[in-house]
Amino acid sequence: MNYKYNFILKLGFFLFFISYNVAAQQLTKQEAIRLTLENNFGILIATNTIEIAKNNKGILNSGYLPTLTGNASANYQSGTTNTSFQGAIDPNTGQPRNSVEIKDAETQRFNAGLNLNYTLFDGLGRFYNFKRLKEQYNLTELQARETIENTILQLFSVYYEVARLSENLEILEETLRISRERVSRSNYQFEYGQNTKLNVLNAQVDVANDSINLLNTRQQLVNTKRDLNIILNENIENNFEVDTVLKFIPKIQLEEYLTKSTKNNVTLLQNESALQVSDYDIKVSKSGYLPSVGLTGSYGWNENRNPASAFFPGNVSDTYTLSAGINLTWNLFDGGSTITRVKNAKIALDNQEIIKNQVTKEVERDIANALGDYRNRLNIYEIQQQNVITSQNNFERSQERFKLGQIASIEFRQAQINLILAETNKNSAKYDAKIAELQLLQLTGQLLNIEF
């Protein structure tokens, strides 16, 4: 029964191992960033949004260019006229004049023209609106930068989770190898009467538990790789290995970043830009107090083709006109709409100032929290590193004593579990510290300026 159980377990594990371990190339951090910047859905949308803002701030949307319109028309009319003279005498015959009937008399009219309009002055509304559109473009760029930063942070949260699970997988594979050796040793000892069947069964149970842990971790790794492929916008079944080597930012460099955080934090920069937009809104609204001056010009052509009548022969007339003018419009009172817009724009600016103060305080708090969390996680990582060394020494000594029969299998298993926990906790602490560092770098505005 035990041999059948071991065979089924080994067969299932072997098939899973074969299906998973296809040839996989390493996905470096730089390559992951490149693929994300090129293919990620959120970043692609942010890039298109920047293009829209870029079009809006162009000269073609500024109002500084004149407008030129063309128009043309053609009219055709056909009619029959009957003219009677009612008692008039024809001087040639002395008889009453006959009525004159003209059938299918055609009248044709054609005209075409060009109209030019140009605003010389509109109370500076156009000027400040153009500046507002440029600032709106800057704000859109900052919003896109925030999207990129959040996406990169999300990328490495998943990337480092793949790395953590990969390292845990190696630990569990080594654990399973040791547990299998223990089963073999227990079987030999039982055959030679140096052990009881209970120790053999305990060893087999531990192998089963280690196999299950390994299978679960392997499946978590496959699922997490699919999550990473979604961020990269790659085939979700793409298999790859990741870089598990980490480098932390030197303390001196991090302190330099912290001193410049208020100038580089993307949230604060967005608030500054939004504040400038609100200021331009006030100036645009105030332009309604001033007059506007514009130039107009037109060139036209008209042609009339008139049929013959009872009194006049048919004729064709062409007319060419060229005109130019200047106009001034001053809305002396518009019912209070301009006054209302200016007041509301000022209130909006005040609100933006309040938001700026609030966000500044929140960013300061977030940076302080992130810095404390980062330092704490680094300390935990250092402790976990030392704990691994201690657990490794304890396990090696327990393993030697177990081989000599000086300790029971339960004590050996406990030393093995302690080592597994110490190594997996160290991995978690390492990647937790790195993610905390990236979060701190994002708040200081340096996430996109470092080498991963």
Sequence and secondary structure as in RCSB ss.txt:
>XXXX:A:sequence
MNYKYNFILKLGFFLFFISYNVAAQQLTKQEAIRLTLENNFGILIATNTIEIAKNNKGILNSGYLPTLTGNASAN
YQSGTTNTSFQGAIDPNTGQPRNSVEIKDAETQRFNAGLNLNYTLFDGLGRFYNFKRLKEQYNLTELQARETIEN
TILQLFSVYYEVARLSENLEILEETLRISRERVSRSNYQFEYGQNTKLNVLNAQVDVANDSINLLNTRQQLVNTK
RDLNIILNENIENNFEVDTVLKFIPKIQLEEYLTKSTKNNVTLLQNESALQVSDYDIKVSKSGYLPSVGLTGSYG
WNENRNPASAFFPGNVSDTYTLSAGINLTWNLFDGGSTITRVKNAKIALDNQEIIKNQVTKEVERDIANALGDYR
NRLNIYEIQQQNVITSQNNFERSQERFKLGQIASIEFRQAQINLILAETNKNSAKYDAKIAELQLLQLTGQLLNI
EF
>XXXX:A:secstr
 HHHHHHHHHHHHHHHHHHH    EEE HHHHHHHHHHH HHHHHHHHHHHHHHHHTSGGGSS S EEEEEEEEE
EEEEEEEE  SS B TTTSSB   EEEEEEEEEEEEEEEEEEEEEESTTHHHHHHHHHHHHHHHHHHHHHHHHHH
HHHHHHHHHHHHHHHHHHHHHHHHHHHHHHHHHHHHHHHHHTTSS HHHHHHHHHHHHHHHHHHHHHHHHHHHHH
HHHHHHHT  TT  EEE        HHHHHHHHHTHHHH HHHHHHHHHHHHHHHHHHHHHGGGS EEEEEEEEE
EEEEEE   SSS  EEEEEEEEEEEEEEE  S  TTHHHHHHHHHHHHHHHHHHHHHHHHHHHHHHHHHHHHHHH
HHHHHHHHHHHHHHHHHHHHHHHHHHHHTTSS HHHHHHHHHHHHHHHHHHHHHHHHHHHHHHHHHHHTT GGGS
  
